[in-house]
Amino acid sequence: MLQKTTIAFLGAGSMAEAMISGIVNEGIVPANQIIVTNRSNEERLKELKQKYGIRGMKREDLQFEQIDLFILAMKPKDIDNVLLSLKDSLKENHLLLSVLAGVTTSYMENILHEGQQVIRVMPNTSSAIGESATAISKGSSVTEANIQLTKQLLESIGKVYEIEEDKMDIFTGLAGSGPAYFYYLMEQMESVAAEAGLHVETAREMIAQTILGAAKMVQISGKTPAALRENVTSPNGTTAAGLKALAEHGGGEAISQAAKQAARRSKEISSQFIEKVKVTN
């Protein structure tokens, strides 16, 4: 447990809540050392306080000398105003983690004081149950100690992967947006189950268990997805018929395009911030 670490979330949306839930449930940081602020929604702060035992307050009431780590979880469009409001109160030892899609570390560093420590983070909503796939990319001034602290904190909500920042867009397309692809797949399978007369709740559990089992097979067996697929595909069998239908209806291409389009959108958002850095410099 990071007993002496105090965290302030700037933003109280679904991603902030998912991370708070994971951190509190794993007990890595005491709930009363987690502070949440948002721009104006006091009811949302009360809801999170009651649910997780954390502290909610207005941003102007933050005691910076008591905070070690800030997690930026507001909307990306608000990043300039938020960073400028923090700038004069931040010290070099303050660490900022940004979960904002598309906002680069260089963009944040350009607004803040030279030497400010920033890390870009891309979790997914499975962090709420401690099963996130989370990528981190470090800024130019981050200490090794703070990289390790960040990993330790984020490992409380799942697995952490340190990657180069120019790979963050494809990570977003694959893992950041990835849970939604599987939820969509499950929706379609549920519809088929309902058409066949299966009880929806039963079908949902069966489908979830099937996906969970397949994922664990990849993790535990050491085999590639292709090898595992081949292992369960008998010639002229049921699986072969299903895979043929997937291919004929563009299933593989649809999956590829989903990841690519999400990555492309992430890159488009990033490019807006990169261009702003170029203009200001």
C-alpha positions as CSV (number, residue, x, y, z in Angstrom):
1,M,0.0,0.0,0.0
2,L,1.2,3.5,-0.9
3,Q,0.4,4.7,2.6
4,K,1.9,8.1,2.3
5,T,0.8,9.0,-1.2
6,T,-2.1,11.5,-1.6
7,I,-3.8,11.5,-5.0
8,A,-6.0,14.2,-6.5
9,F,-8.2,13.4,-9.5
10,L,-9.1,16.4,-11.6
11,G,-12.3,15.2,-13.2
12,A,-15.0,12.8,-11.9
13,G,-16.2,11.0,-15.0
14,S,-16.4,7.3,-15.7
15,M,-12.7,6.7,-16.2
16,A,-11.9,8.5,-13.0
17,E,-14.4,6.4,-11.2
18,A,-13.1,3.2,-12.7
19,M,-9.6,4.0,-11.5
20,I,-10.8,5.0,-8.1
21,S,-12.8,1.8,-7.7
22,G,-9.8,-0.3,-8.6
23,I,-7.4,1.6,-6.4
24,V,-9.8,1.5,-3.4
25,N,-10.8,-2.1,-3.8
26,E,-7.2,-3.2,-4.0
27,G,-6.3,-1.1,-0.9
28,I,-3.1,0.3,-2.4
29,V,-4.0,3.8,-1.3
30,P,-6.2,4.6,1.7
31,A,-9.5,6.0,0.5
32,N,-9.2,9.2,2.6
33,Q,-6.0,10.0,0.7
34,I,-7.8,10.2,-2.6
35,I,-9.3,13.5,-3.5
36,V,-11.7,14.2,-6.4
37,T,-12.6,17.5,-7.9
38,N,-14.7,18.5,-10.9
39,R,-15.7,21.8,-12.4
40,S,-19.2,22.2,-11.0
41,N,-21.1,19.0,-10.3
42,E,-21.3,18.7,-6.5
43,E,-23.8,15.9,-6.6
44,R,-21.3,13.8,-8.5
45,L,-18.7,14.4,-5.9
46,K,-21.1,13.5,-3.1
47,E,-21.9,10.3,-5.0
48,L,-18.3,9.3,-5.2
49,K,-17.6,10.2,-1.6
50,Q,-20.5,8.0,-0.4
51,K,-19.6,5.1,-2.7
52,Y,-15.8,4.9,-2.1
53,G,-15.1,6.9,1.1
54,I,-12.8,9.3,-0.8
55,R,-12.8,13.1,-0.4
56,G,-14.5,15.5,-2.8
57,M,-13.8,19.2,-2.9
58,K,-13.6,22.2,-5.2
59,R,-10.4,22.6,-7.2
60,E,-9.6,25.9,-5.6
61,D,-9.6,24.3,-2.2
62,L,-6.8,21.8,-3.0
63,Q,-3.8,22.0,-0.7
64,F,-1.0,21.4,-3.1
65,E,1.6,20.8,-0.4
66,Q,-0.4,17.8,0.8
67,I,-0.7,16.2,-2.7
68,D,1.9,14.0,-4.3
69,L,0.2,13.0,-7.5
70,F,-2.4,14.5,-9.8
71,I,-4.5,12.5,-12.2
72,L,-5.9,14.5,-15.1
73,A,-9.2,13.0,-16.0
74,M,-11.3,15.9,-17.3
75,K,-12.3,16.3,-20.9
76,P,-9.4,16.9,-23.3
77,K,-10.8,20.2,-24.4
78,D,-10.3,21.6,-20.8
79,I,-6.7,20.7,-20.6
80,D,-5.3,24.2,-21.3
81,N,-7.4,25.9,-18.6
82,V,-6.7,23.1,-16.1
83,L,-2.9,23.1,-16.6
84,L,-2.7,26.9,-16.5
85,S,-4.7,26.9,-13.2
86,L,-2.3,24.4,-11.7
87,K,1.0,25.8,-13.1
88,D,1.9,28.3,-10.4
89,S,1.1,26.0,-7.5
90,L,3.0,22.9,-8.8
91,K,6.4,22.0,-7.6
92,E,9.0,19.9,-9.5
93,N,8.3,16.9,-7.3
94,H,4.6,16.9,-8.2
95,L,3.8,14.1,-10.6
96,L,1.0,14.5,-13.2
97,L,-0.6,11.5,-14.8
98,S,-2.9,12.2,-17.8
99,V,-5.6,9.8,-18.9
100,L,-6.7,12.2,-21.6
101,A,-6.8,10.6,-25.1
102,G,-4.6,12.3,-27.6
103,V,-2.9,14.8,-25.2
104,T,0.8,14.3,-25.6
105,T,3.4,14.7,-22.9
106,S,5.2,17.4,-24.9
107,Y,2.0,19.4,-25.1
108,M,1.6,19.3,-21.3
109,E,5.3,20.1,-20.7
110,N,5.0,23.1,-23.1
111,I,2.4,24.6,-20.9
112,L,3.9,23.7,-17.5
113,H,7.2,24.8,-16.0
114,E,10.4,23.2,-17.4
115,G,11.2,20.0,-15.6
116,Q,7.6,19.2,-14.5
117,Q,7.1,15.5,-14.4
118,V,4.3,14.1,-16.6
119,I,3.3,10.6,-17.6
120,R,0.6,9.8,-20.2
121,V,-1.6,6.9,-19.2
122,M,-4.2,4.9,-21.2
123,P,-6.2,2.6,-19.0
124,N,-9.5,1.0,-19.9
125,T,-12.7,0.7,-18.0
126,S,-11.9,-2.8,-16.8
127,S,-9.8,-1.0,-14.2
128,A,-12.9,-0.9,-12.1
129,I,-12.5,-4.6,-11.4
130,G,-8.7,-4.7,-11.4
131,E,-8.4,-6.1,-14.9
132,S,-7.3,-3.1,-17.0
133,A,-4.7,-3.2,-19.7
134,T,-2.9,0.1,-19.1
135,A,-0.2,1.7,-21.1
136,I,2.1,4.4,-19.9
137,S,4.5,6.8,-21.7
138,K,6.9,9.0,-19.8
139,G,7.6,12.6,-20.3
140,S,11.1,14.0,-20.6
141,S,11.7,14.8,-17.0
142,V,10.2,11.9,-15.1
143,T,12.4,10.2,-12.5
144,E,12.8,6.4,-12.4
145,A,11.3,6.4,-8.9
146,N,8.1,8.0,-10.2
147,I,7.9,5.6,-13.1
148,Q,8.0,2.8,-10.6
149,L,5.5,4.5,-8.3
150,T,3.2,4.9,-11.3
151,K,3.5,1.3,-12.2
152,Q,2.9,0.2,-8.7
153,L,-0.2,2.4,-8.5
154,L,-1.6,1.3,-11.8
155,E,-0.9,-2.4,-11.2
156,S,-3.6,-2.2,-8.6
157,I,-6.1,-1.9,-11.5
158,G,-4.6,-4.4,-13.9
159,K,-1.5,-5.0,-16.0
160,V,0.8,-2.1,-17.0
161,Y,2.8,-1.8,-20.2
162,E,5.4,0.9,-20.7
163,I,5.5,1.9,-24.4
164,E,6.9,4.6,-26.6
165,E,4.5,7.5,-26.9
166,D,4.2,7.1,-30.7
167,K,2.7,3.7,-30.1
168,M,0.0,5.1,-27.8
169,D,-2.5,5.6,-30.6
170,I,-2.5,2.0,-31.7
171,F,-2.6,0.9,-28.0
172,T,-5.7,3.1,-27.7
173,G,-7.3,1.4,-30.7
174,L,-6.6,-2.1,-29.4
175,A,-6.8,-1.9,-25.6
176,G,-8.2,1.5,-24.7
177,S,-11.3,1.0,-26.9
178,G,-11.0,-2.8,-27.0
179,P,-13.5,-3.7,-24.2
180,A,-16.3,-2.0,-26.3
181,Y,-15.6,-4.3,-29.2
182,F,-16.0,-7.4,-27.0
183,Y,-19.2,-6.0,-25.5
184,Y,-20.5,-5.4,-29.0
185,L,-19.6,-9.0,-29.9
186,M,-21.5,-10.3,-26.8
187,E,-24.5,-8.2,-27.8
188,Q,-24.7,-10.0,-31.2
189,M,-24.2,-13.4,-29.6
190,E,-27.0,-12.6,-27.1
191,S,-29.3,-11.8,-29.9
192,V,-28.7,-15.1,-31.5
193,A,-29.3,-16.9,-28.2
194,A,-32.6,-15.1,-27.7
195,E,-33.7,-16.0,-31.3
196,A,-33.0,-19.6,-30.4
197,G,-35.1,-19.4,-27.2
198,L,-32.2,-19.4,-24.7
199,H,-32.9,-17.3,-21.5
200,V,-30.9,-14.0,-22.0
201,E,-29.3,-14.1,-18.5
202,T,-28.1,-17.6,-18.9
203,A,-26.8,-16.9,-22.4
204,R,-25.0,-13.8,-21.1
205,E,-23.2,-15.9,-18.5
206,M,-22.3,-18.6,-21.0
207,I,-20.9,-16.1,-23.5
208,A,-18.9,-14.2,-20.9
209,Q,-17.4,-17.4,-19.6
210,T,-16.5,-18.4,-23.1
211,I,-14.6,-15.2,-23.7
212,L,-13.0,-15.3,-20.3
213,G,-11.9,-18.9,-20.9
214,A,-10.5,-18.1,-24.4
215,A,-8.5,-15.1,-22.9
216,K,-7.1,-17.3,-20.1
217,M,-6.1,-19.9,-22.7
218,V,-4.0,-17.3,-24.5
219,Q,-2.4,-16.1,-21.2
220,I,-1.7,-19.5,-19.7
221,S,-1.0,-21.9,-22.6
222,G,1.8,-19.9,-24.2
223,K,0.2,-20.7,-27.7
224,T,-0.7,-18.0,-30.2
225,P,-4.3,-17.2,-30.9
226,A,-3.9,-18.7,-34.4
227,A,-2.6,-22.0,-32.9
228,L,-5.4,-22.2,-30.4
229,R,-8.0,-21.4,-33.2
230,E,-6.5,-24.2,-35.3
231,N,-6.6,-26.6,-32.4
232,V,-10.4,-26.3,-32.0
233,T,-11.2,-26.3,-35.7
234,S,-12.0,-29.7,-37.0
235,P,-12.4,-30.1,-40.8
236,N,-16.1,-29.7,-41.7
237,G,-17.0,-29.3,-38.1
238,T,-19.1,-26.7,-36.3
239,T,-16.3,-24.3,-35.6
240,A,-15.1,-24.5,-39.1
241,A,-18.6,-23.6,-40.3
242,G,-18.7,-20.6,-37.9
243,L,-15.3,-19.3,-38.9
244,K,-16.2,-19.7,-42.6
245,A,-19.3,-17.5,-42.0
246,L,-17.1,-14.9,-40.2
247,A,-14.7,-14.7,-43.1
248,E,-17.5,-14.6,-45.7
249,H,-19.2,-11.7,-43.8
250,G,-16.0,-9.7,-43.3
251,G,-15.6,-10.5,-39.6
252,G,-11.8,-10.3,-39.6
253,E,-11.8,-7.1,-41.6
254,A,-14.4,-5.6,-39.3
255,I,-12.3,-6.3,-36.3
256,S,-9.2,-4.9,-38.0
257,Q,-11.0,-1.7,-39.1
258,A,-12.4,-1.1,-35.6
259,A,-8.9,-1.1,-34.1
260,K,-7.5,1.0,-37.0
261,Q,-10.2,3.5,-37.0
262,A,-10.0,4.0,-33.2
263,A,-6.2,4.4,-33.5
264,R,-6.7,6.8,-36.4
265,R,-9.1,8.9,-34.3
266,S,-6.6,8.9,-31.4
267,K,-3.9,10.1,-33.8
268,E,-6.2,12.9,-35.1
269,I,-6.8,14.1,-31.6
270,S,-3.1,13.9,-30.8
271,S,-2.2,15.9,-34.0
272,Q,-4.3,18.8,-32.9
273,F,-2.2,19.1,-29.7
274,I,1.1,18.6,-31.6
275,E,0.2,21.4,-34.0
276,K,-0.6,23.7,-31.0
277,V,2.8,23.0,-29.6
278,K,4.4,23.9,-32.9
279,V,2.5,27.2,-33.1
280,T,3.3,28.3,-29.6
281,N,7.0,27.5,-30.1
